[in-house]
């Protein structure tokens, strides 16, 4: 085998985060081409042009190289090494050093309204015997105002109610506030939709990348996919997916709420998680 191949093999085993191949696998480039298609459709639709995207990509390549591909805790990664790993020009790397990166994801960024919805669907006090969110009076014991104050003392319950009403997450019926069960994501607020867009796609891709890189233990990443179905069959499967998916989300949300209370204040309470479900359908097309 020879000394150099042996040393090279040892180096590869000890530097598991190094790029595995000088030339990316063809299967990976094909997969990336496919996953980029719906992303680019959205970019074009919202005016995110190629020059803007190219700069975002270059900056992200530099950030990831600095964060994940240094040669050791004691060695500061150089611009030359970053350029070698990413092929980003050193003048751009120097420019990015003067810029701040994206803010870290903070679950506290989730709107107070979304937190109210989550608690409404998880807290026994605000659910019926079947675990469904109850209609709530506006004020008093077990009311919407009480729920809102349990989430945030800095936002007036009236302001929260008005905002949830504006985005279609709640409605009034006989002086009771009713929750729209589909209101996990407010449909009328683009900023919040974009927040979930970044969170959900980031975490799904991160889980798939983790698994494809051979890291253990693997994350849950499963799907069911069929072709050759009629529109009626797809409609039936969509309805079934919505019903079963919402049941799963509500169950996970309720248990997560219990565990969050139990873990509150613990030194080990430093982790976050995402559990997601999606359904998509279209005619067989280029993306397939």
Backbone torsions as a table, in degrees:
resi	resn	phi	psi	omega
1	UNK	NA	-36.7	178.8
2	UNK	93.0	152.8	-174.7
3	UNK	-67.3	-43.5	-176.8
4	UNK	-61.5	-46.2	177.7
5	UNK	-60.9	-35.8	179.7
6	UNK	-65.1	-47.4	179.3
7	UNK	-62.2	-39.2	179.4
8	UNK	-63.5	-40.5	179.4
9	UNK	-65.1	-42.1	177.4
10	UNK	-61.7	-42.5	179.2
11	UNK	-59.9	-42.4	-178.4
12	UNK	-66.1	-36.5	-179.9
13	UNK	-69.8	-31.9	-178.2
14	UNK	-89.1	-13.5	-179.8
15	UNK	-120.0	61.5	-171.9
16	UNK	-64.7	-20.9	-179.1
17	UNK	-89.3	-0.8	176.3
18	UNK	-67.2	150.8	173.8
19	UNK	-54.9	129.6	-171.6
20	UNK	-73.4	-30.7	-174.9
21	UNK	-140.9	142.9	174.6
22	UNK	-66.9	-27.7	177.3
23	UNK	-115.8	124.1	-176.9
24	UNK	-65.0	147.6	178.3
25	UNK	-59.9	140.8	-179.4
26	UNK	-59.2	-38.8	-179.7
27	UNK	-62.1	-33.9	179.1
28	UNK	-69.9	-43.9	179.8
29	UNK	-63.3	-37.0	177.2
30	UNK	-65.7	-41.0	178.8
31	UNK	-64.6	-40.8	179.8
32	UNK	-65.2	-41.7	177.7
33	UNK	-57.2	-39.0	-178.8
34	UNK	-71.8	-46.4	-176.6
35	UNK	-69.4	-22.6	179.0
36	UNK	-75.2	-22.6	-174.9
37	UNK	-58.5	-52.7	178.4
38	UNK	-67.1	-31.2	176.8
39	UNK	-63.1	-47.4	-177.4
40	UNK	-67.0	-34.8	174.4
41	UNK	-55.7	-46.4	178.5
42	UNK	-65.4	-40.2	179.5
43	UNK	-59.3	-47.0	-178.8
44	UNK	-64.7	-41.6	-178.4
45	UNK	-59.9	-39.7	-176.0
46	UNK	-99.3	10.7	173.3
47	UNK	79.8	18.3	176.3
48	UNK	-84.0	92.8	-171.7
49	UNK	-77.8	168.7	-178.5
50	UNK	-57.5	-46.0	179.7
51	UNK	-58.3	-39.6	178.1
52	UNK	-66.1	-47.0	-179.5
53	UNK	-63.0	-41.5	-179.3
54	UNK	-59.6	-40.8	179.4
55	UNK	-68.2	-39.0	176.8
56	UNK	-62.3	-43.8	-179.5
57	UNK	-63.6	-45.3	179.4
58	UNK	-60.3	-44.3	179.8
59	UNK	-62.8	-40.3	-179.7
60	UNK	-67.3	-41.2	176.3
61	UNK	-56.9	-43.8	-178.6
62	UNK	-66.7	-43.7	179.3
63	UNK	-60.0	-47.0	-177.7
64	UNK	-65.4	-40.4	178.1
65	UNK	-60.3	-42.8	179.9
66	UNK	-67.2	-39.2	-174.0
67	UNK	-78.6	-37.5	-167.4
68	UNK	-117.2	-9.1	-172.0
69	UNK	-128.7	34.3	173.8
70	UNK	-75.4	168.2	-178.3
71	UNK	-93.2	9.3	179.4
72	UNK	148.5	159.2	-175.2
73	UNK	-62.3	-27.7	-175.4
74	UNK	-90.9	-7.5	-176.1
75	UNK	-110.0	123.8	176.9
76	UNK	-78.3	129.8	-178.2
77	UNK	-70.3	135.4	-176.2
78	UNK	-91.7	162.0	176.2
79	UNK	-61.8	-34.9	-179.7
80	UNK	-64.0	-42.0	179.3
81	UNK	-67.7	-40.8	177.7
82	UNK	-60.3	-43.4	179.1
83	UNK	-63.8	-38.4	179.2
84	UNK	-64.0	-42.6	-177.3
85	UNK	-72.3	-37.2	-169.1
86	UNK	-108.9	-19.3	-173.7
87	UNK	65.9	18.8	172.1
88	UNK	-82.2	135.2	-176.5
89	UNK	-63.8	145.7	-176.1
90	UNK	-64.4	-28.1	177.7
91	UNK	-66.0	-35.1	176.2
92	UNK	-70.4	-38.5	179.0
93	UNK	-61.4	-43.3	178.3
94	UNK	-63.2	-38.6	179.1
95	UNK	-64.9	-40.4	-179.1
96	UNK	-68.8	-27.0	179.7
97	UNK	-61.7	-26.6	-178.8
98	UNK	-88.1	-3.1	-178.4
99	UNK	-108.7	149.4	175.8
100	UNK	-83.8	145.8	178.2
101	UNK	-79.0	-177.3	179.3
102	UNK	-66.1	147.3	179.6
103	UNK	-65.0	146.6	177.8
104	UNK	-62.9	149.4	179.2
105	UNK	-70.0	124.0	180.0
106	UNK	-122.4	118.0	-178.9
107	UNK	-62.5	-16.7	175.1
108	UNK	-68.9	-16.3	176.8
109	UNK	-67.6	-18.9	177.2
110	UNK	-59.0	133.1	-173.7
111	UNK	-60.3	152.2	177.9
112	UNK	-60.5	-37.1	178.3
113	UNK	-59.7	-42.1	178.8
114	UNK	-67.1	-34.2	176.7
115	UNK	-66.7	-37.8	176.6
116	UNK	-61.7	-44.4	179.6
117	UNK	-61.2	-45.0	-178.6
118	UNK	-61.6	-44.3	-179.3
119	UNK	-68.7	-37.6	179.0
120	UNK	-57.5	-35.7	-177.1
121	UNK	-89.9	-4.3	-175.3
122	UNK	-120.3	-29.3	-173.9
123	UNK	-83.2	126.2	-177.7
124	UNK	-56.6	-30.7	-178.0
125	UNK	-62.8	-27.7	-175.5
126	UNK	-111.9	13.6	178.8
127	UNK	-121.7	155.0	177.6
128	UNK	-83.0	-174.1	-176.2
129	UNK	-66.3	-18.8	177.8
130	UNK	-93.3	5.1	179.1
131	UNK	80.8	13.2	-179.9
132	UNK	-94.3	145.0	179.7
133	UNK	-61.8	128.3	-177.1
134	UNK	-81.8	151.6	165.3
135	UNK	-63.2	138.4	-174.8
136	UNK	-119.6	141.0	170.0
137	UNK	-66.6	159.4	-179.1
138	UNK	-68.1	-37.3	-174.5
139	UNK	-137.1	164.5	177.7
140	UNK	98.2	-169.5	-179.4
141	UNK	-66.7	135.9	179.5
142	UNK	65.3	26.2	-174.9
143	UNK	-97.5	172.6	174.2
144	UNK	-62.0	-41.5	-179.9
145	UNK	-60.1	-41.3	178.9
146	UNK	-64.3	-43.2	177.1
147	UNK	-60.1	-46.5	-178.6
148	UNK	-61.7	-41.4	-179.8
149	UNK	-69.1	-27.9	178.3
150	UNK	-69.9	-21.9	178.9
151	UNK	-90.3	-44.3	-177.5
152	UNK	-149.0	126.1	175.1
153	UNK	-90.6	-5.0	-178.3
154	UNK	-92.3	-14.4	-178.6
155	UNK	-116.0	127.5	-177.5
156	UNK	-67.0	136.3	179.3
157	UNK	-53.7	-34.9	-179.8
158	UNK	-64.1	-39.9	179.2
159	UNK	-66.3	-39.4	177.4
160	UNK	-65.0	-43.7	178.7
161	UNK	-60.1	-46.6	-179.1
162	UNK	-61.3	-39.4	-179.3
163	UNK	-69.1	-43.8	178.4
164	UNK	-65.8	-34.8	176.5
165	UNK	-67.1	-39.8	-178.9
166	UNK	-62.1	-40.2	-175.8
167	UNK	-90.4	4.2	175.4
168	UNK	80.6	17.6	-178.9
169	UNK	-83.1	-23.8	177.9
170	UNK	-134.9	164.5	173.4
171	UNK	-149.2	160.4	179.2
172	UNK	-99.4	140.7	176.2
173	UNK	-150.3	113.5	-178.5
174	UNK	53.4	47.4	176.6
175	UNK	66.9	15.7	175.8
176	UNK	-113.7	145.3	177.6
177	UNK	-92.9	121.9	-179.1
178	UNK	-108.3	138.0	178.4
179	UNK	-91.8	134.4	171.4
180	UNK	-79.8	116.7	-174.4
181	UNK	-63.1	-18.4	178.8
182	UNK	-85.4	9.0	-170.1
183	UNK	-89.0	27.6	172.0
184	UNK	-60.2	-37.4	178.0
185	UNK	-123.4	115.1	177.8
186	UNK	-59.8	124.6	-172.8
187	UNK	-79.5	-20.8	-172.2
188	UNK	-98.5	4.4	-174.1
189	UNK	-118.6	103.7	-173.9
190	UNK	-64.2	-38.0	-178.6
191	UNK	-60.1	-40.8	179.4
192	UNK	-71.8	-39.6	175.9
193	UNK	-59.2	-41.7	179.3
194	UNK	-65.9	-35.9	177.8
195	UNK	-60.9	-47.2	178.9
196	UNK	-68.1	-34.3	176.2
197	UNK	-56.2	-48.2	179.2
198	UNK	-67.9	-42.3	-178.6
199	UNK	-65.8	-53.0	-172.5
200	UNK	-67.9	-45.5	-179.7
201	UNK	-68.6	-39.2	177.2
202	UNK	-57.0	-50.1	-173.4
203	UNK	-70.9	-35.4	177.5
204	UNK	-66.6	-45.4	179.4
205	UNK	-66.1	-38.6	179.1
206	UNK	-62.8	-40.1	178.5
207	UNK	-65.4	-43.8	180.0
208	UNK	-65.7	-40.9	178.4
209	UNK	-63.7	-41.9	176.0
210	UNK	-56.2	-48.6	-177.5
211	UNK	-67.8	-43.1	-178.0
212	UNK	-67.8	-25.7	178.7
213	UNK	-79.9	-2.2	177.1
214	UNK	80.6	15.8	179.8
215	UNK	-79.3	150.8	-177.0
216	UNK	-127.3	153.2	-7.2
217	UNK	-73.1	151.5	-178.9
218	UNK	-71.2	156.2	174.8
219	UNK	-89.1	155.2	172.3
220	UNK	-62.1	124.8	178.3
221	UNK	-156.8	85.0	-174.8
222	UNK	-130.5	155.0	175.9
223	UNK	-154.3	162.6	173.4
224	UNK	-116.6	127.8	-179.2
225	UNK	-140.1	133.1	-179.7
226	UNK	-133.9	151.8	171.8
227	UNK	-126.0	173.3	-179.9
228	UNK	73.4	29.9	179.8
229	UNK	-103.7	152.9	175.7
230	UNK	-81.4	160.1	175.8
231	UNK	-55.7	-36.9	-179.7
232	UNK	-65.8	-40.2	179.2
233	UNK	-66.6	-40.6	178.3
234	UNK	-64.2	-40.6	178.6
235	UNK	-61.6	-41.3	178.3
236	UNK	-64.4	-43.8	179.9
237	UNK	-67.0	-35.5	177.3
238	UNK	-62.4	-46.1	179.9
239	UNK	-63.3	-42.8	178.5
240	UNK	-62.8	-41.7	179.4
241	UNK	-63.8	-40.6	179.1
242	UNK	-63.8	-42.8	-179.0
243	UNK	-66.3	-51.5	-178.3
244	UNK	-67.9	-37.6	-179.9
245	UNK	-64.5	-42.5	179.7
246	UNK	-66.0	-36.7	176.3
247	UNK	-60.2	-44.5	-179.6
248	UNK	-64.8	-43.9	-179.6
249	UNK	-62.7	-43.0	-179.6
250	UNK	-64.9	-40.2	179.4
251	UNK	-65.5	-45.2	179.1
252	UNK	-64.9	-40.8	179.7
253	UNK	-61.4	-43.5	-178.9
254	UNK	-64.6	-44.8	-179.8
255	UNK	-68.5	-37.8	178.3
256	UNK	-63.2	-37.9	178.2
257	UNK	-62.7	-42.6	178.6
258	UNK	-62.5	-45.4	-177.6
259	UNK	-69.0	-34.8	177.5
260	UNK	-61.4	-41.9	177.1
261	UNK	-62.8	-44.1	-178.3
262	UNK	-64.4	-38.0	-175.2
263	UNK	-85.3	-7.7	-174.6
264	UNK	-57.0	126.3	178.3
265	UNK	88.2	-8.2	-179.3
266	UNK	-75.5	144.2	179.2
267	UNK	-63.7	-26.7	-177.5
268	UNK	-86.2	-2.0	-177.2
269	UNK	-80.6	68.9	-176.0
270	UNK	-121.1	7.0	-173.7
271	UNK	-105.1	155.0	171.0
272	UNK	-127.1	163.1	179.7
273	UNK	-145.7	159.8	173.6
274	UNK	-138.9	132.4	172.7
275	UNK	-124.4	123.3	-175.0
276	UNK	-131.7	156.6	176.6
277	UNK	-137.2	139.2	176.9
278	UNK	-142.3	160.4	175.1
279	UNK	-138.2	136.6	178.4
280	UNK	-144.0	144.6	176.3
281	UNK	-149.0	150.9	174.2
282	UNK	-167.5	172.7	172.5
283	UNK	-66.6	147.4	175.3
284	UNK	-54.6	125.7	-172.9
285	UNK	-142.4	-171.0	-178.5
286	UNK	-57.4	-34.0	-178.8
287	UNK	-64.2	-19.4	-178.1
288	UNK	-90.8	NA	NA
